[in-house]
């Protein structure tokens, strides 16, 4: 595994990202990042490179029955969310 972190991140941000991505300070099995990192045999040195990101699309979830969801699946301009009342389907505006 090898992390690539934006070179504009300061030392504190870099350390935090490396800790989170490696599952550091998480109990065994308590987060998907800790579980994922535990499957890696080799951890290569982190690269610090320029990262640019642009997005022309706007995405938002508009809940119809409250603000909390048990899960949300989004792809291809549609979304499906599941809350305590059941499944809701909508489009991403």
PDB file of N, CA, C and O in Angstrom, chain B, residues numbered from 101:
ATOM      1  N   UNK B 101       0.852  -1.164   0.000  1.00  0.00           N
ATOM      2  CA  UNK B 101       0.000   0.000   0.000  1.00  0.00           C
ATOM      3  C   UNK B 101       0.899   1.229   0.000  1.00  0.00           C
ATOM      4  O   UNK B 101       1.951   1.250   0.639  1.00  0.00           O
ATOM      5  N   UNK B 102       0.468   2.240  -0.721  1.00  0.00           N
ATOM      6  CA  UNK B 102       1.214   3.492  -0.738  1.00  0.00           C
ATOM      7  C   UNK B 102       0.227   4.648  -0.805  1.00  0.00           C
ATOM      8  O   UNK B 102      -0.634   4.701  -1.683  1.00  0.00           O
ATOM      9  N   UNK B 103       0.366   5.555   0.123  1.00  0.00           N
ATOM     10  CA  UNK B 103      -0.481   6.743   0.148  1.00  0.00           C
ATOM     11  C   UNK B 103       0.104   7.822  -0.740  1.00  0.00           C
ATOM     12  O   UNK B 103       1.322   7.945  -0.876  1.00  0.00           O
ATOM     13  N   UNK B 104      -0.780   8.600  -1.341  1.00  0.00           N
ATOM     14  CA  UNK B 104      -0.375   9.812  -2.057  1.00  0.00           C
ATOM     15  C   UNK B 104      -1.161  10.946  -1.434  1.00  0.00           C
ATOM     16  O   UNK B 104      -2.392  10.962  -1.475  1.00  0.00           O
ATOM     17  N   UNK B 105      -0.443  11.892  -0.858  1.00  0.00           N
ATOM     18  CA  UNK B 105      -1.062  13.014  -0.146  1.00  0.00           C
ATOM     19  C   UNK B 105      -0.688  14.296  -0.869  1.00  0.00           C
ATOM     20  O   UNK B 105       0.442  14.466  -1.325  1.00  0.00           O
ATOM     21  N   UNK B 106      -1.657  15.193  -0.963  1.00  0.00           N
ATOM     22  CA  UNK B 106      -1.426  16.487  -1.606  1.00  0.00           C
ATOM     23  C   UNK B 106      -0.229  17.178  -0.953  1.00  0.00           C
ATOM     24  O   UNK B 106      -0.135  17.256   0.272  1.00  0.00           O
ATOM     25  N   UNK B 107       0.676  17.674  -1.784  1.00  0.00           N
ATOM     26  CA  UNK B 107       1.896  18.277  -1.242  1.00  0.00           C
ATOM     27  C   UNK B 107       1.653  19.593  -0.510  1.00  0.00           C
ATOM     28  O   UNK B 107       2.572  20.136   0.104  1.00  0.00           O
ATOM     29  N   UNK B 108       0.421  20.115  -0.567  1.00  0.00           N
ATOM     30  CA  UNK B 108       0.107  21.340   0.184  1.00  0.00           C
ATOM     31  C   UNK B 108      -0.239  21.061   1.644  1.00  0.00           C
ATOM     32  O   UNK B 108      -0.340  21.990   2.446  1.00  0.00           O
ATOM     33  N   UNK B 109      -0.421  19.787   1.991  1.00  0.00           N
ATOM     34  CA  UNK B 109      -0.741  19.432   3.380  1.00  0.00           C
ATOM     35  C   UNK B 109       0.450  19.751   4.276  1.00  0.00           C
ATOM     36  O   UNK B 109       1.595  19.476   3.917  1.00  0.00           O
ATOM     37  N   UNK B 110       0.179  20.330   5.439  1.00  0.00           N
ATOM     38  CA  UNK B 110       1.274  20.614   6.373  1.00  0.00           C
ATOM     39  C   UNK B 110       1.623  19.340   7.154  1.00  0.00           C
ATOM     40  O   UNK B 110       0.962  18.313   6.997  1.00  0.00           O
ATOM     41  N   UNK B 111       2.649  19.409   7.985  1.00  0.00           N
ATOM     42  CA  UNK B 111       3.127  18.227   8.703  1.00  0.00           C
ATOM     43  C   UNK B 111       2.051  17.597   9.585  1.00  0.00           C
ATOM     44  O   UNK B 111       1.953  16.372   9.667  1.00  0.00           O
ATOM     45  N   UNK B 112       1.251  18.421  10.237  1.00  0.00           N
ATOM     46  CA  UNK B 112       0.181  17.907  11.096  1.00  0.00           C
ATOM     47  C   UNK B 112      -0.873  17.179  10.272  1.00  0.00           C
ATOM     48  O   UNK B 112      -1.325  16.102  10.660  1.00  0.00           O
ATOM     49  N   UNK B 113      -1.269  17.755   9.143  1.00  0.00           N
ATOM     50  CA  UNK B 113      -2.251  17.128   8.265  1.00  0.00           C
ATOM     51  C   UNK B 113      -1.706  15.822   7.686  1.00  0.00           C
ATOM     52  O   UNK B 113      -2.419  14.821   7.621  1.00  0.00           O
ATOM     53  N   UNK B 114      -0.464  15.839   7.275  1.00  0.00           N
ATOM     54  CA  UNK B 114       0.151  14.628   6.716  1.00  0.00           C
ATOM     55  C   UNK B 114       0.142  13.498   7.740  1.00  0.00           C
ATOM     56  O   UNK B 114      -0.225  12.366   7.424  1.00  0.00           O
ATOM     57  N   UNK B 115       0.544  13.810   8.957  1.00  0.00           N
ATOM     58  CA  UNK B 115       0.577  12.786  10.017  1.00  0.00           C
ATOM     59  C   UNK B 115      -0.829  12.261  10.294  1.00  0.00           C
ATOM     60  O   UNK B 115      -1.011  11.059  10.491  1.00  0.00           O
ATOM     61  N   UNK B 116      -1.823  13.146  10.312  1.00  0.00           N
ATOM     62  CA  UNK B 116      -3.202  12.724  10.579  1.00  0.00           C
ATOM     63  C   UNK B 116      -3.721  11.816   9.469  1.00  0.00           C
ATOM     64  O   UNK B 116      -4.346  10.793   9.752  1.00  0.00           O
ATOM     65  N   UNK B 117      -3.475  12.170   8.219  1.00  0.00           N
ATOM     66  CA  UNK B 117      -3.934  11.350   7.094  1.00  0.00           C
ATOM     67  C   UNK B 117      -3.262   9.985   7.121  1.00  0.00           C
ATOM     68  O   UNK B 117      -3.921   8.968   6.901  1.00  0.00           O
ATOM     69  N   UNK B 118      -1.967   9.947   7.386  1.00  0.00           N
ATOM     70  CA  UNK B 118      -1.258   8.673   7.455  1.00  0.00           C
ATOM     71  C   UNK B 118      -1.797   7.804   8.592  1.00  0.00           C
ATOM     72  O   UNK B 118      -1.946   6.592   8.431  1.00  0.00           O
ATOM     73  N   UNK B 119      -2.089   8.416   9.737  1.00  0.00           N
ATOM     74  CA  UNK B 119      -2.629   7.660  10.869  1.00  0.00           C
ATOM     75  C   UNK B 119      -4.002   7.097  10.549  1.00  0.00           C
ATOM     76  O   UNK B 119      -4.273   5.926  10.814  1.00  0.00           O
ATOM     77  N   UNK B 120      -4.869   7.925   9.979  1.00  0.00           N
ATOM     78  CA  UNK B 120      -6.226   7.482   9.648  1.00  0.00           C
ATOM     79  C   UNK B 120      -6.197   6.391   8.579  1.00  0.00           C
ATOM     80  O   UNK B 120      -6.865   5.367   8.723  1.00  0.00           O
ATOM     81  N   UNK B 121      -5.430   6.601   7.512  1.00  0.00           N
ATOM     82  CA  UNK B 121      -5.401   5.645   6.407  1.00  0.00           C
ATOM     83  C   UNK B 121      -4.787   4.307   6.799  1.00  0.00           C
ATOM     84  O   UNK B 121      -5.112   3.276   6.209  1.00  0.00           O
ATOM     85  N   UNK B 122      -3.906   4.319   7.783  1.00  0.00           N
ATOM     86  CA  UNK B 122      -3.274   3.072   8.203  1.00  0.00           C
ATOM     87  C   UNK B 122      -4.053   2.384   9.321  1.00  0.00           C
ATOM     88  O   UNK B 122      -3.653   1.321   9.796  1.00  0.00           O
ATOM     89  N   UNK B 123      -5.158   2.987   9.737  1.00  0.00           N
ATOM     90  CA  UNK B 123      -5.959   2.408  10.806  1.00  0.00           C
ATOM     91  C   UNK B 123      -5.354   2.631  12.176  1.00  0.00           C
ATOM     92  O   UNK B 123      -5.773   2.015  13.156  1.00  0.00           O
ATOM     93  N   UNK B 124      -4.371   3.510  12.243  1.00  0.00           N
ATOM     94  CA  UNK B 124      -3.728   3.801  13.518  1.00  0.00           C
ATOM     95  C   UNK B 124      -4.714   4.362  14.524  1.00  0.00           C
ATOM     96  O   UNK B 124      -5.653   5.066  14.154  1.00  0.00           O
ATOM     97  N   UNK B 125      -4.508   4.062  15.766  1.00  0.00           N
ATOM     98  CA  UNK B 125      -5.336   4.516  16.874  1.00  0.00           C
ATOM     99  C   UNK B 125      -6.767   4.001  16.796  1.00  0.00           C
ATOM    100  O   UNK B 125      -7.652   4.534  17.464  1.00  0.00           O
ATOM    101  N   UNK B 126      -7.003   2.967  15.986  1.00  0.00           N
ATOM    102  CA  UNK B 126      -8.323   2.335  15.921  1.00  0.00           C
ATOM    103  C   UNK B 126      -8.187   0.925  16.481  1.00  0.00           C
ATOM    104  O   UNK B 126      -7.200   0.234  16.226  1.00  0.00           O
ATOM    105  N   UNK B 127      -9.175   0.515  17.235  1.00  0.00           N
ATOM    106  CA  UNK B 127      -9.163  -0.850  17.774  1.00  0.00           C
ATOM    107  C   UNK B 127      -9.270  -1.845  16.622  1.00  0.00           C
ATOM    108  O   UNK B 127      -9.871  -1.544  15.591  1.00  0.00           O
ATOM    109  N   UNK B 128      -8.695  -3.012  16.796  1.00  0.00           N
ATOM    110  CA  UNK B 128      -8.705  -4.026  15.747  1.00  0.00           C
ATOM    111  C   UNK B 128     -10.131  -4.326  15.310  1.00  0.00           C
ATOM    112  O   UNK B 128     -10.996  -4.652  16.123  1.00  0.00           O
ATOM    113  N   UNK B 129     -10.356  -4.206  13.996  1.00  0.00           N
ATOM    114  CA  UNK B 129     -11.664  -4.498  13.427  1.00  0.00           C
ATOM    115  C   UNK B 129     -12.702  -3.408  13.596  1.00  0.00           C
ATOM    116  O   UNK B 129     -13.856  -3.599  13.212  1.00  0.00           O
ATOM    117  N   UNK B 130     -12.323  -2.260  14.163  1.00  0.00           N
ATOM    118  CA  UNK B 130     -13.322  -1.230  14.454  1.00  0.00           C
ATOM    119  C   UNK B 130     -13.595  -0.278  13.293  1.00  0.00           C
ATOM    120  O   UNK B 130     -14.590   0.447  13.320  1.00  0.00           O
ATOM    121  N   UNK B 131     -12.742  -0.263  12.282  1.00  0.00           N
ATOM    122  CA  UNK B 131     -12.992   0.597  11.130  1.00  0.00           C
ATOM    123  C   UNK B 131     -12.512  -0.110   9.872  1.00  0.00           C
ATOM    124  O   UNK B 131     -11.599  -0.935   9.922  1.00  0.00           O
ATOM    125  N   UNK B 132     -13.139   0.222   8.736  1.00  0.00           N
ATOM    126  CA  UNK B 132     -12.754  -0.450   7.504  1.00  0.00           C
ATOM    127  C   UNK B 132     -11.323  -0.107   7.125  1.00  0.00           C
ATOM    128  O   UNK B 132     -10.638  -0.931   6.519  1.00  0.00           O
ATOM    129  N   UNK B 133     -10.853   1.091   7.468  1.00  0.00           N
ATOM    130  CA  UNK B 133      -9.467   1.440   7.145  1.00  0.00           C
ATOM    131  C   UNK B 133      -8.485   0.604   7.951  1.00  0.00           C
ATOM    132  O   UNK B 133      -7.445   0.203   7.430  1.00  0.00           O
ATOM    133  N   UNK B 134      -8.799   0.336   9.209  1.00  0.00           N
ATOM    134  CA  UNK B 134      -7.924  -0.508  10.031  1.00  0.00           C
ATOM    135  C   UNK B 134      -7.910  -1.920   9.475  1.00  0.00           C
ATOM    136  O   UNK B 134      -6.850  -2.540   9.386  1.00  0.00           O
ATOM    137  N   UNK B 135      -9.070  -2.435   9.101  1.00  0.00           N
ATOM    138  CA  UNK B 135      -9.150  -3.786   8.545  1.00  0.00           C
ATOM    139  C   UNK B 135      -8.392  -3.846   7.216  1.00  0.00           C
ATOM    140  O   UNK B 135      -7.612  -4.772   6.992  1.00  0.00           O
ATOM    141  N   UNK B 136      -8.614  -2.875   6.341  1.00  0.00           N
ATOM    142  CA  UNK B 136      -7.932  -2.829   5.048  1.00  0.00           C
ATOM    143  C   UNK B 136      -6.418  -2.768   5.245  1.00  0.00           C
ATOM    144  O   UNK B 136      -5.681  -3.530   4.619  1.00  0.00           O
ATOM    145  N   UNK B 137      -5.952  -1.868   6.110  1.00  0.00           N
ATOM    146  CA  UNK B 137      -4.514  -1.720   6.344  1.00  0.00           C
ATOM    147  C   UNK B 137      -3.906  -2.998   6.916  1.00  0.00           C
ATOM    148  O   UNK B 137      -2.747  -3.309   6.646  1.00  0.00           O
ATOM    149  N   UNK B 138      -4.682  -3.735   7.701  1.00  0.00           N
ATOM    150  CA  UNK B 138      -4.149  -4.954   8.306  1.00  0.00           C
ATOM    151  C   UNK B 138      -3.907  -6.050   7.273  1.00  0.00           C
ATOM    152  O   UNK B 138      -3.213  -7.025   7.562  1.00  0.00           O
ATOM    153  N   UNK B 139      -4.467  -5.907   6.073  1.00  0.00           N
ATOM    154  CA  UNK B 139      -4.258  -6.909   5.023  1.00  0.00           C
ATOM    155  C   UNK B 139      -3.039  -6.609   4.164  1.00  0.00           C
ATOM    156  O   UNK B 139      -2.674  -7.415   3.308  1.00  0.00           O
ATOM    157  N   UNK B 140      -2.415  -5.477   4.376  1.00  0.00           N
ATOM    158  CA  UNK B 140      -1.265  -5.074   3.575  1.00  0.00           C
ATOM    159  C   UNK B 140       0.025  -5.637   4.158  1.00  0.00           C
ATOM    160  O   UNK B 140       0.307  -5.468   5.344  1.00  0.00           O
ATOM    161  N   UNK B 141       0.798  -6.302   3.322  1.00  0.00           N
ATOM    162  CA  UNK B 141       2.084  -6.833   3.774  1.00  0.00           C
ATOM    163  C   UNK B 141       3.175  -5.772   3.736  1.00  0.00           C
ATOM    164  O   UNK B 141       4.079  -5.771   4.572  1.00  0.00           O
ATOM    165  N   UNK B 142       3.087  -4.872   2.764  1.00  0.00           N
ATOM    166  CA  UNK B 142       4.125  -3.855   2.593  1.00  0.00           C
ATOM    167  C   UNK B 142       3.503  -2.474   2.599  1.00  0.00           C
ATOM    168  O   UNK B 142       2.527  -2.223   1.892  1.00  0.00           O
ATOM    169  N   UNK B 143       4.061  -1.588   3.387  1.00  0.00           N
ATOM    170  CA  UNK B 143       3.642  -0.189   3.392  1.00  0.00           C
ATOM    171  C   UNK B 143       4.794   0.629   2.824  1.00  0.00           C
ATOM    172  O   UNK B 143       5.822   0.812   3.477  1.00  0.00           O
ATOM    173  N   UNK B 144       4.613   1.117   1.604  1.00  0.00           N
ATOM    174  CA  UNK B 144       5.640   1.912   0.943  1.00  0.00           C
ATOM    175  C   UNK B 144       5.608   3.339   1.484  1.00  0.00           C
ATOM    176  O   UNK B 144       4.586   3.777   2.012  1.00  0.00           O
ATOM    177  N   UNK B 145       6.715   4.066   1.357  1.00  0.00           N
ATOM    178  CA  UNK B 145       6.735   5.451   1.847  1.00  0.00           C
ATOM    179  C   UNK B 145       5.653   6.297   1.170  1.00  0.00           C
ATOM    180  O   UNK B 145       5.373   6.144  -0.018  1.00  0.00           O
ATOM    181  N   UNK B 146       5.066   7.177   1.946  1.00  0.00           N
ATOM    182  CA  UNK B 146       4.041   8.082   1.424  1.00  0.00           C
ATOM    183  C   UNK B 146       4.655   9.027   0.403  1.00  0.00           C
ATOM    184  O   UNK B 146       5.761   9.536   0.589  1.00  0.00           O
ATOM    185  N   UNK B 147       3.913   9.252  -0.683  1.00  0.00           N
ATOM    186  CA  UNK B 147       4.327  10.223  -1.689  1.00  0.00           C
ATOM    187  C   UNK B 147       3.554  11.515  -1.452  1.00  0.00           C
ATOM    188  O   UNK B 147       2.365  11.489  -1.136  1.00  0.00           O
ATOM    189  N   UNK B 148       4.231  12.627  -1.605  1.00  0.00           N
ATOM    190  CA  UNK B 148       3.602  13.940  -1.484  1.00  0.00           C
ATOM    191  C   UNK B 148       3.679  14.585  -2.860  1.00  0.00           C
ATOM    192  O   UNK B 148       4.745  15.016  -3.299  1.00  0.00           O
ATOM    193  N   UNK B 149       2.537  14.647  -3.535  1.00  0.00           N
ATOM    194  CA  UNK B 149       2.453  15.108  -4.916  1.00  0.00           C
ATOM    195  C   UNK B 149       1.352  16.145  -5.048  1.00  0.00           C
ATOM    196  O   UNK B 149       0.428  16.181  -4.236  1.00  0.00           O
ATOM    197  N   UNK B 150       1.446  16.994  -6.077  1.00  0.00           N
ATOM    198  CA  UNK B 150       0.338  17.925  -6.320  1.00  0.00           C
ATOM    199  C   UNK B 150      -0.909  17.157  -6.741  1.00  0.00           C
ATOM    200  O   UNK B 150      -0.845  16.270  -7.592  1.00  0.00           O
ATOM    201  N   UNK B 151      -2.029  17.501  -6.145  1.00  0.00           N
ATOM    202  CA  UNK B 151      -3.301  16.873  -6.496  1.00  0.00           C
ATOM    203  C   UNK B 151      -4.273  17.983  -6.874  1.00  0.00           C
ATOM    204  O   UNK B 151      -4.452  18.946  -6.128  1.00  0.00           O
ATOM    205  N   UNK B 152      -4.895  17.840  -8.035  1.00  0.00           N
ATOM    206  CA  UNK B 152      -5.917  18.775  -8.478  1.00  0.00           C
ATOM    207  C   UNK B 152      -7.200  18.001  -8.700  1.00  0.00           C
ATOM    208  O   UNK B 152      -7.171  16.874  -9.195  1.00  0.00           O
ATOM    209  N   UNK B 153      -8.316  18.592  -8.341  1.00  0.00           N
ATOM    210  CA  UNK B 153      -9.611  17.945  -8.509  1.00  0.00           C
ATOM    211  C   UNK B 153     -10.614  18.976  -8.979  1.00  0.00           C
ATOM    212  O   UNK B 153     -10.722  20.057  -8.399  1.00  0.00           O
ATOM    213  N   UNK B 154     -11.343  18.648 -10.021  1.00  0.00           N
ATOM    214  CA  UNK B 154     -12.419  19.496 -10.513  1.00  0.00           C
ATOM    215  C   UNK B 154     -13.669  18.659 -10.682  1.00  0.00           C
ATOM    216  O   UNK B 154     -13.599  17.487 -11.054  1.00  0.00           O
ATOM    217  N   UNK B 155     -14.793  19.252 -10.412  1.00  0.00           N
ATOM    218  CA  UNK B 155     -16.060  18.551 -10.573  1.00  0.00           C
ATOM    219  C   UNK B 155     -17.090  19.543 -11.093  1.00  0.00           C
ATOM    220  O   UNK B 155     -17.323  20.587 -10.484  1.00  0.00           O
ATOM    221  N   UNK B 156     -17.700  19.212 -12.219  1.00  0.00           N
ATOM    222  CA  UNK B 156     -18.714  20.083 -12.808  1.00  0.00           C
ATOM    223  C   UNK B 156     -20.121  19.732 -12.340  1.00  0.00           C
ATOM    224  O   UNK B 156     -21.059  20.492 -12.579  1.00  0.00           O
ATOM    225  N   UNK B 157     -20.276  18.598 -11.682  1.00  0.00           N
ATOM    226  CA  UNK B 157     -21.585  18.126 -11.260  1.00  0.00           C
ATOM    227  C   UNK B 157     -21.859  18.511  -9.814  1.00  0.00           C
ATOM    228  O   UNK B 157     -20.941  18.601  -8.999  1.00  0.00           O
ATOM    229  N   UNK B 158     -23.108  18.733  -9.511  1.00  0.00           N
ATOM    230  CA  UNK B 158     -23.537  18.973  -8.140  1.00  0.00           C
ATOM    231  C   UNK B 158     -24.280  17.743  -7.664  1.00  0.00           C
ATOM    232  O   UNK B 158     -25.130  17.215  -8.381  1.00  0.00           O
ATOM    233  N   UNK B 159     -23.973  17.283  -6.468  1.00  0.00           N
ATOM    234  CA  UNK B 159     -24.675  16.123  -5.918  1.00  0.00           C
ATOM    235  C   UNK B 159     -25.147  16.471  -4.515  1.00  0.00           C
ATOM    236  O   UNK B 159     -24.436  17.117  -3.745  1.00  0.00           O
ATOM    237  N   UNK B 160     -26.340  16.038  -4.205  1.00  0.00           N
ATOM    238  CA  UNK B 160     -26.853  16.245  -2.861  1.00  0.00           C
ATOM    239  C   UNK B 160     -27.907  15.196  -2.560  1.00  0.00           C
ATOM    240  O   UNK B 160     -28.570  14.686  -3.464  1.00  0.00           O
ATOM    241  N   UNK B 161     -28.050  14.889  -1.318  1.00  0.00           N
ATOM    242  CA  UNK B 161     -29.086  13.965  -0.880  1.00  0.00           C
ATOM    243  C   UNK B 161     -30.146  14.790  -0.167  1.00  0.00           C
ATOM    244  O   UNK B 161     -29.851  15.519   0.780  1.00  0.00           O
ATOM    245  N   UNK B 162     -31.349  14.669  -0.621  1.00  0.00           N
ATOM    246  CA  UNK B 162     -32.461  15.380   0.002  1.00  0.00           C
ATOM    247  C   UNK B 162     -33.350  14.354   0.687  1.00  0.00           C
ATOM    248  O   UNK B 162     -34.176  13.719   0.032  1.00  0.00           O
ATOM    249  N   UNK B 163     -33.196  14.184   1.975  1.00  0.00           N
ATOM    250  CA  UNK B 163     -34.017  13.191   2.673  1.00  0.00           C
ATOM    251  C   UNK B 163     -35.478  13.628   2.702  1.00  0.00           C
ATOM    252  O   UNK B 163     -35.785  14.815   2.806  1.00  0.00           O
ATOM    253  N   UNK B 164     -36.359  12.657   2.611  1.00  0.00           N
ATOM    254  CA  UNK B 164     -37.785  12.968   2.617  1.00  0.00           C
ATOM    255  C   UNK B 164     -38.422  12.748   3.980  1.00  0.00           C
ATOM    256  O   UNK B 164     -39.525  13.232   4.236  1.00  0.00           O
ATOM    257  N   UNK B 165     -37.729  12.012   4.866  1.00  0.00           N
ATOM    258  CA  UNK B 165     -38.315  11.701   6.160  1.00  0.00           C
ATOM    259  C   UNK B 165     -37.281  11.861   7.274  1.00  0.00           C
ATOM    260  O   UNK B 165     -37.099  10.949   8.080  1.00  0.00           O
ATOM    261  N   UNK B 166     -36.618  12.978   7.327  1.00  0.00           N
ATOM    262  CA  UNK B 166     -35.627  13.197   8.371  1.00  0.00           C
ATOM    263  C   UNK B 166     -34.230  13.324   7.797  1.00  0.00           C
ATOM    264  O   UNK B 166     -34.040  13.315   6.581  1.00  0.00           O
ATOM    265  N   UNK B 167     -33.259  13.442   8.681  1.00  0.00           N
ATOM    266  CA  UNK B 167     -31.895  13.697   8.246  1.00  0.00           C
ATOM    267  C   UNK B 167     -30.955  12.512   8.449  1.00  0.00           C
ATOM    268  O   UNK B 167     -29.795  12.600   8.045  1.00  0.00           O
ATOM    269  N   UNK B 168     -31.392  11.418   9.049  1.00  0.00           N
ATOM    270  CA  UNK B 168     -30.493  10.315   9.332  1.00  0.00           C
ATOM    271  C   UNK B 168     -30.820   9.122   8.443  1.00  0.00           C
ATOM    272  O   UNK B 168     -31.985   8.779   8.242  1.00  0.00           O
ATOM    273  N   UNK B 169     -29.759   8.488   7.909  1.00  0.00           N
ATOM    274  CA  UNK B 169     -29.910   7.340   7.038  1.00  0.00           C
ATOM    275  C   UNK B 169     -29.127   6.171   7.602  1.00  0.00           C
ATOM    276  O   UNK B 169     -28.062   6.361   8.190  1.00  0.00           O
ATOM    277  N   UNK B 170     -29.641   4.972   7.431  1.00  0.00           N
ATOM    278  CA  UNK B 170     -28.898   3.773   7.795  1.00  0.00           C
ATOM    279  C   UNK B 170     -27.893   3.447   6.713  1.00  0.00           C
ATOM    280  O   UNK B 170     -26.816   2.934   7.017  1.00  0.00           O
ATOM    281  N   UNK B 171     -28.210   3.730   5.453  1.00  0.00           N
ATOM    282  CA  UNK B 171     -27.284   3.516   4.346  1.00  0.00           C
ATOM    283  C   UNK B 171     -27.720   4.381   3.177  1.00  0.00           C
ATOM    284  O   UNK B 171     -28.869   4.819   3.116  1.00  0.00           O
ATOM    285  N   UNK B 172     -26.802   4.627   2.245  1.00  0.00           N
ATOM    286  CA  UNK B 172     -27.110   5.381   1.038  1.00  0.00           C
ATOM    287  C   UNK B 172     -26.263   4.840  -0.100  1.00  0.00           C
ATOM    288  O   UNK B 172     -25.041   4.758   0.021  1.00  0.00           O
ATOM    289  N   UNK B 173     -26.896   4.471  -1.203  1.00  0.00           N
ATOM    290  CA  UNK B 173     -26.190   4.004  -2.390  1.00  0.00           C
ATOM    291  C   UNK B 173     -26.419   5.032  -3.487  1.00  0.00           C
ATOM    292  O   UNK B 173     -27.561   5.391  -3.773  1.00  0.00           O
ATOM    293  N   UNK B 174     -25.342   5.509  -4.103  1.00  0.00           N
ATOM    294  CA  UNK B 174     -25.475   6.522  -5.140  1.00  0.00           C
ATOM    295  C   UNK B 174     -24.621   6.150  -6.340  1.00  0.00           C
ATOM    296  O   UNK B 174     -23.456   5.784  -6.183  1.00  0.00           O
ATOM    297  N   UNK B 175     -25.182   6.239  -7.527  1.00  0.00           N
ATOM    298  CA  UNK B 175     -24.429   6.016  -8.755  1.00  0.00           C
ATOM    299  C   UNK B 175     -25.295   6.427  -9.937  1.00  0.00           C
ATOM    300  O   UNK B 175     -26.523   6.395  -9.853  1.00  0.00           O
ATOM    301  N   UNK B 176     -24.672   6.803 -11.015  1.00  0.00           N
ATOM    302  CA  UNK B 176     -25.352   7.072 -12.280  1.00  0.00           C
ATOM    303  C   UNK B 176     -26.501   8.064 -12.160  1.00  0.00           C
ATOM    304  O   UNK B 176     -27.517   7.912 -12.839  1.00  0.00           O
ATOM    305  N   UNK B 177     -26.362   9.058 -11.325  1.00  0.00           N
ATOM    306  CA  UNK B 177     -27.374  10.098 -11.243  1.00  0.00           C
ATOM    307  C   UNK B 177     -28.619   9.747 -10.467  1.00  0.00           C
ATOM    308  O   UNK B 177     -29.570  10.529 -10.456  1.00  0.00           O
ATOM    309  N   UNK B 178     -28.649   8.609  -9.822  1.00  0.00           N
ATOM    310  CA  UNK B 178     -29.779   8.273  -8.970  1.00  0.00           C
ATOM    311  C   UNK B 178     -29.258   7.888  -7.596  1.00  0.00           C
ATOM    312  O   UNK B 178     -28.074   7.595  -7.431  1.00  0.00           O
ATOM    313  N   UNK B 179     -30.126   7.890  -6.635  1.00  0.00           N
ATOM    314  CA  UNK B 179     -29.711   7.502  -5.293  1.00  0.00           C
ATOM    315  C   UNK B 179     -30.787   6.631  -4.684  1.00  0.00           C
ATOM    316  O   UNK B 179     -31.963   6.708  -5.042  1.00  0.00           O
ATOM    317  N   UNK B 180     -30.356   5.808  -3.762  1.00  0.00           N
ATOM    318  CA  UNK B 180     -31.311   5.007  -3.008  1.00  0.00           C
ATOM    319  C   UNK B 180     -30.841   5.036  -1.558  1.00  0.00           C
ATOM    320  O   UNK B 180     -29.695   4.699  -1.262  1.00  0.00           O
ATOM    321  N   UNK B 181     -31.704   5.429  -0.684  1.00  0.00           N
ATOM    322  CA  UNK B 181     -31.339   5.523   0.723  1.00  0.00           C
ATOM    323  C   UNK B 181     -32.262   4.640   1.538  1.00  0.00           C
ATOM    324  O   UNK B 181     -33.402   4.379   1.153  1.00  0.00           O
ATOM    325  N   UNK B 182     -31.754   4.190   2.660  1.00  0.00           N
ATOM    326  CA  UNK B 182     -32.568   3.384   3.556  1.00  0.00           C
ATOM    327  C   UNK B 182     -32.496   4.021   4.939  1.00  0.00           C
ATOM    328  O   UNK B 182     -31.417   4.176   5.511  1.00  0.00           O
ATOM    329  N   UNK B 183     -33.619   4.374   5.445  1.00  0.00           N
ATOM    330  CA  UNK B 183     -33.674   4.895   6.802  1.00  0.00           C
ATOM    331  C   UNK B 183     -34.592   3.989   7.616  1.00  0.00           C
ATOM    332  O   UNK B 183     -34.987   2.926   7.138  1.00  0.00           O
ATOM    333  N   UNK B 184     -34.927   4.385   8.806  1.00  0.00           N
ATOM    334  CA  UNK B 184     -35.721   3.514   9.668  1.00  0.00           C
ATOM    335  C   UNK B 184     -37.135   3.272   9.144  1.00  0.00           C
ATOM    336  O   UNK B 184     -37.824   2.375   9.628  1.00  0.00           O
ATOM    337  N   UNK B 185     -37.580   4.065   8.157  1.00  0.00           N
ATOM    338  CA  UNK B 185     -38.919   3.903   7.614  1.00  0.00           C
ATOM    339  C   UNK B 185     -38.932   3.067   6.336  1.00  0.00           C
ATOM    340  O   UNK B 185     -40.008   2.735   5.839  1.00  0.00           O
ATOM    341  N   UNK B 186     -37.768   2.719   5.792  1.00  0.00           N
ATOM    342  CA  UNK B 186     -37.714   1.913   4.567  1.00  0.00           C
ATOM    343  C   UNK B 186     -36.886   2.577   3.496  1.00  0.00           C
ATOM    344  O   UNK B 186     -36.141   3.517   3.771  1.00  0.00           O
ATOM    345  N   UNK B 187     -37.014   2.089   2.263  1.00  0.00           N
ATOM    346  CA  UNK B 187     -36.210   2.579   1.139  1.00  0.00           C
ATOM    347  C   UNK B 187     -36.866   3.779   0.483  1.00  0.00           C
ATOM    348  O   UNK B 187     -38.087   3.830   0.331  1.00  0.00           O
ATOM    349  N   UNK B 188     -36.052   4.735   0.098  1.00  0.00           N
ATOM    350  CA  UNK B 188     -36.509   5.904  -0.665  1.00  0.00           C
ATOM    351  C   UNK B 188     -35.640   5.980  -1.906  1.00  0.00           C
ATOM    352  O   UNK B 188     -34.438   5.727  -1.830  1.00  0.00           O
ATOM    353  N   UNK B 189     -36.211   6.316  -3.029  1.00  0.00           N
ATOM    354  CA  UNK B 189     -35.442   6.455  -4.250  1.00  0.00           C
ATOM    355  C   UNK B 189     -35.649   7.859  -4.768  1.00  0.00           C
ATOM    356  O   UNK B 189     -36.764   8.381  -4.748  1.00  0.00           O
ATOM    357  N   UNK B 190     -34.568   8.471  -5.232  1.00  0.00           N
ATOM    358  CA  UNK B 190     -34.663   9.818  -5.761  1.00  0.00           C
ATOM    359  C   UNK B 190     -33.560  10.060  -6.760  1.00  0.00           C
ATOM    360  O   UNK B 190     -32.778   9.159  -7.064  1.00  0.00           O
ATOM    361  N   UNK B 191     -33.495  11.263  -7.267  1.00  0.00           N
ATOM    362  CA  UNK B 191     -32.434  11.607  -8.219  1.00  0.00           C
ATOM    363  C   UNK B 191     -31.504  12.615  -7.584  1.00  0.00           C
ATOM    364  O   UNK B 191     -31.883  13.359  -6.679  1.00  0.00           O
ATOM    365  N   UNK B 192     -30.289  12.624  -8.070  1.00  0.00           N
ATOM    366  CA  UNK B 192     -29.293  13.578  -7.580  1.00  0.00           C
ATOM    367  C   UNK B 192     -29.422  14.824  -8.413  1.00  0.00           C
ATOM    368  O   UNK B 192     -29.317  14.769  -9.638  1.00  0.00           O
ATOM    369  N   UNK B 193     -29.649  15.956  -7.765  1.00  0.00           N
ATOM    370  CA  UNK B 193     -29.836  17.213  -8.478  1.00  0.00           C
ATOM    371  C   UNK B 193     -28.521  17.934  -8.602  1.00  0.00           C
ATOM    372  O   UNK B 193     -28.464  19.021  -9.175  1.00  0.00           O
TER     373      UNK B 193
END
